[in-house]
């Protein structure tokens, strides 16, 4: 069946959208649950992979396995709740109810000019209401993950006050940034109609580029305290590395990640001609200068080999493809009528409904995304290796996995779908690792 014939077929008035969306939702749940089942069996193993027996002791491996099981069980519970929520949304036309509720709010907003009472403003109100609702019902899950699971394994450093404050900030920021984006995007959809994919894709890409600059410079500092890396061995090594490969380093910062979690991280951000490197204090506290430099050599390898630009191009193609497919559904009368929209066809709701239809394609694309991402990770590791950081990178990778209790073994199918990075044995094998010591205890 050609795409044109398929489009004509789904426009038929008697097409059963409810059964289709229900079936696709259950199908996606079944598939990902099967992957979780496969991974849970791996997480019940008692001994680490042979290639890591000289690097990770049994006690550390057992603890990482337990942490992995706890996280996976919680994710599965979350998934069941999400399934119930999705099925209820489909069966009881909850999108129409949210649309009508937001219409009442809009009608009471007498401070708005009369020219602002159209479908674009209504879509903004709908997005705000739906976002707030989704955030509120997710709070108990976030609380449990932070204070029960992360707390149980010694990672959580939040107090109830700091956690609550961060949640308020997250809601505020998501609305301040999200609402204008919704208005701009659906203005484009409204103006160009079924021809919107190329224009909508271009604007979305521009927004992504702007956010890549805004988030680390203006949003992240709202949650973490920035300070400059002090003069000394570490700063000198990082500056020498940046100079050696031509990285346009403007500054080096450390943030107080330990105020919220004991997990470690590092990243770089900024404009093409002026960038900054940001280290979590937890990384500095538990790693040597050579290990940190090796980690940054890996990160800067992504920059040197244009992985970010390639990822943007890769994702842009997917985005335009997504918009192109969605355009075949956004103007389908039968789709809207079946879910409670008899007199209006808001594209924002069409996108939400289309997300159910797109799920099988998204599952397939996810495998491609993971292959692309893992290839880049191997290349970045090789970049660090080629610049003389092999041993330090190996030590850093082992230490980071131990300290963060990252699962070091995985079912191949689960990993192919979920892991954007190769697991530790795969990365070490690519680096030519030979076990030489036990690093299970933090020294």
N, C-alpha and C positions, 0 to 999 in steps of 0.2 A: 504493500500500500504506500503510495506516494505521500509526501507531507501535505500536499494540497488536498488529496482525498481524505487523509486523516483529519485535517482541519475541518473539512465539510462534515465528516462523520460526527465529530464531537459537538458540532453546532446544532445537531438534531435536538428537538424539544424534549424527546423522551430518553435522552442519554442519562444513565444512572450515575451521577457524579458521587453521590453518597457512598455507594458500594465501591466505586473505584478508589476514592480517597481512604476509605476504611481499610480496604485490602492492601493498598500500598503502605499505609501506616503500620499495619500488623506485620506485613512482610519485612519492612525495614527493622522493626523491633525483633522479629524472629532471627534475622540474619545477624544483627549485632549481638544478640543474646547468645547465639551459637558461638560467635567469636569469643565472647566472655567466658563461656563454658570451657572452651579449649584452653584459654589462658589460665583459668582457675586450676586446671589440672597441672599445668606447669608450675604454678605457685605453690603446689603441695609437695614439690620435690624437696628432699631433705639435704641434698648435697649440691654444691655449686658445680658449674660446668668444669670439665677436666682442665680446660685452658686457664682457669682462674683459681685453681686450688692452691697455687702458691702465692696468690695475691690477696685473697679474701678468706678469712677464717670461718669456720662453721657457725660460730655464734653470730657473727655479723650477717652471714647469708641467711640464717634462720630468721633474724629480725627483719631483714629486708623482704623476705618472703611473707612474713606476717603483715607487714605494712602494706605490701602489694595486695594481699587478700582483703584487708580491711578497706582499702581504697576501691577495689573492684566490687566488693559487696555493696558498698555505699553507692557506687555509680550504677549498679544494677537496680537498687531500690529507686534511685532517682529516675532511671529509665522507665520503670514500671509506672511511677507517678506521672511521668511525661506522656506515656501511652494513654493512661486514663484521661489525662487532660486533653490530649489530642482527639480521642474518640468522643469525649463529651462535647468538645468544640464543634466537631462534625455533626454529631447527632442532634444537638440542641441549638444549632445555628447561633453559637455564641458571638461570632463576628458581627452578626446583624444586631445583636443586643448591645454590644460595645459601641457599634456605630450609632444606634439610637440614643444611647446614654450620652455619648459625646455630642450628639446633636442638641440635646437638652442643655448641656453645659455651654455650648456655643450660643444658643438662643439667649441664655442668661448673661452672656458677656457683653453687656451694653456699652462697655468702654471701647469696643472695636468699631471702626468705621463700617458703614453699611456695605461698602465695596469688599469688605473682608469676610463676608458671610458665605462665600462660595465653597466649592468642593475641596480646594487646596487647604484653606483654613480648617475646614472640617476634618481633613486627613491629618493635619497637625494635631488637632485635639484628640482624634482617635489614637494616634501613635502615642501621645502623652498618657492617655488613660490606660492603654494596653501595656505600655512599658511599666507604669507604676504598679499595675495589677500583677504583672509577671515578677517584678522585683519583690513585691510584698510576699507572694507565695513562695519565693525562693529563699527568703531570709532564714526560716528554720533549718533548711538544708545547709546553707552557708554557715550558720551558727554551729551546727553539729560537726561539720567538716573541720571548722577552725578549732573549736574548743574540745571536741571529743576525740576525733581522729588525730589531727595534728598535735593536739595537746598531749594525748596518750603517748606519742612517740617523741615528745620533747621538742617539737618544731615550733609550736605556737608561742609567740611572745606578746600577743595582743591581750589587753584587758577588755572587759565588756565595754568600757567607755571608748577606748580607742577604736575598737571594732565598729561600734555604733556610729562614731563620727566618720569613719571611712565610708560606711554605707551611705550616710547622708550625702557626703561629697560625691560618691559615685552616681547617685540618683540625680543630683543637681547637675553634674557635668554631662551626664548622658542626655539630659533634657536640653541644656544650654547648647550643646553641640548638635544633638540629634534633630531637634525640631527645625532649625534653619535648613539642615540638609534635606529633611523630608519635604519641606516647602519648595526648595529649589528643584529637587529631583522630580517631584510630581507636577510641578509647573512645566517642566520639559515634556513629561509624558502627556500632559493635557494639551500642550501646544502642538506637538508633533504627531500625536496619535500613534498609529501602528508603525510609524517610521521612527519612533523614539530610540531604538536600540543603540544606534551608532552615536547619537548625541548624548543619550543618557550614559553610555559607557565612557565617553570622553570626559564628561563632567565628573563622573564617579572616580575616574583615575586621577583627575586633578585634585579632587577632595582627599583622596588617599595620600597623595604626595604632600599636601598641606598638613594633614594630620601627622605624618611622619616627622614633621618639623615641630609642630605645636605640642604634641604629647610629651616627648622627653624634656622639652624646654619650659613648658608652662603647666602641664598637667601632673607629671610625675613629682615635681617639687611640692605639690600640694599634699602629697602623701609621705614623702621622705625628705630628710634634711640633707642638703648637698654641702660638701666641704671639699677643698682642694687637697689632692694627694700631697703629703708633705715631701719636702726635699729629702732625698736619700737614695738608697740603692734601688728601690722599686721604681721610683719616678724616673731615675736615670735610665734604667733598663727599658722602660716603656717608651720613653722619648727617643732612645737610640733605635728601637725597633721601628717606630713610626717614621723616623728620618730615613732609615735604611730602605724602606719599601715605598717611600714617597707619600705616606699617608698625611693629609693636611691637618695635623693635630693642632687644635687651638688650646685645649685645656684637658686636665685630668681631674676627675672628681671621684669621691667616695661617698656613698649614701648609707644612711643608718638602717640597712635592711634588718639588722638584728633587733630593732625596736618592734618588729612585727613577726618575724620568722627567722629561724636559723638556717633556712635554705640559702644557697649561694647563687650568684649570678654575675654577669658582666655583659656590657653592650656598648656600642658606639652610636652616635647620632649626630645630626647637624646637616648643614648645607654642603653641597659638593666641594666647595672651596674652604670650608671651615668646620671641622668636626671636633667632637669631644668624646672621650672615653670615660665610661662610668663603671665603677667597681662597687660591689656590695661589700660592706665591712666584714661580713661573714666570710667572704672569699679571702680577704686580706688576713684575717685572724687565723685561718686554718691552712694557709698555703704559703710556700716559700716564694720569694721574688722570682726565681726561675720558673716555678710552676705557673704563677700568675702571668708571667710574660709569655709562656707557651700557650696558655689559654687565649690570651689576646692575639697571639700570632695566628691562631686558628680563626678568631673573629675577623681579624684584618684580612685574612685570606679570602673571606667572603667578599670583602670590598675590592681587593686587588683583582679578583677573577670575575668581577661584575655580577656576582650572584644575585644581588639585590635588584639590579636592573633586569636581569634575565627573569627573575621571579615576577617582577612587575609585568613584564611583557607576557609571560606565561599566564598569569592570572587575568590579565586584560583580555586575552583571547577567550578565556573561559567566561569572563564576565559578559562580553558582547554576545557570546553564544547563549548564555543564560537569558539575557534580555531578548534575544531574537526568538527563542522558544516561548518565553513568557508572553510575547506580543500575540502569539497564536491563541492564547487563552484569556488575556485581559479584556477582550471585547466580545466575549462569548455570553450571549443572553441567558442560555440555559444554565450555565455555571452559577451566575449570580442569583437567578430565580430560585434554584434549588436550595440555596443557603440563606434565603430570606430577604433578598434584595429584588423587589419587583419593580420599583420605580427609579432606582439609581444604581449605577455600576461604578463604585469607587475603585480606581486602579490599585490603591493601597491594599484593599481587601483582596483584590484579584491576585496580588503578589503573595499574600499570605496563603491563599488557597493553592496557588501554583507551587508553593514550596513543598506541599504534600506530593504533587504530581512529579516534581523534579527529583524527589528523593532517590529513586532507583538510579537515575543518571548520575546524581551526586555521589552515590556509593561507588559507582564505577570510576568516576573522575578522581575520587579520593585515592584509589590505588595509584593512579598516575601521578597525583600530587606527591605522594610519599616516595615514589621512585625518584622523582625529580629532586626532592628535598634531600633524600639520603645520598644521592649522587653528589650534591653540593657539599654535604658534610664530609664525605670521603675526600673530596678535592681540597677542602679547607684543612683537614688533617694532614694531607700530603704537603700542602703549602708550608705548614708549621714544621713538618719533618724535613723538607728540603732546605729550610732556613736554620737547621741545626738544633731544633727543639724536640727531637724525637723522644729522648729519655724523659725530659721534663714534662712533656705532654702526656706521656704514658702514666707517669706518677700522678699528674694532676687529674687525669680522667678516672683513675682508680680511686683516688682519694675523694673526689667529688661524688662519685657513685656511692661510696661507703658512707660519707657524711650525710648525704641526702637520702640514703636508703633507697636508691633507684633500683628498680627491678633489673637484675643483670641477666635474666634468662627470659625467653618469650617464645610462645608458639609462633611459628613462621607466618601463618595466615593472619593471626591477630596483629602481629607486628607489622605486617605488610599494609594493614589497614589503619592502624592507630599511631605508629611510631614515625615521626618525621625525622628522627635521628636513628642511625644504626645502634643496636644495643652494644654494651661494653665489649663483650667477646668479639663481636664483628669489627669494631673499631681497632681494638688491640691487634687482632689478626692482620688487618690491613697495614698496621704500622710495624709488623714484624716483631711483636712482643714475645719475649721469653720470660716466664715467671722467675723472680729472683728474691722476693721477700714477702713477708706478710705485713699488710698495712691495715689490718682489721681494727686496730686500736689507734685512736687519735694520739699522736705523739707530741 
